[in-house]
Amino acid sequence: MLKPSIDSLMSKINSKYTLVTISARRARELREQPELFSEPENARSVNYVGMALEEIESEYLSYDISEDKDKEYAER
């Protein structure tokens, strides 16, 4: 079974497209600038996408819809 589960992630973010977009953007940040981020103490995943999904599940990573409602962006 994969952790975190899709059900627990969908309770945090209600769109699979948004979930994929935010987690991919965060994984890219972690990969390209690892010196700016410390690995969470209780991280179970060793890959960047898994770490991003764990951050979403723990509510460390969230998103906000901009005023024009056409653009979504990740917010720490």
Secondary structure, DSSP 8 states (H G I E B T S, - for coil): --SS-HHHHHHH-S-HHHHHHHHHHHHHHHHH-GGG----TT----SHHHHHHHHHHTTSSEEEE-TTSS-EEEE-
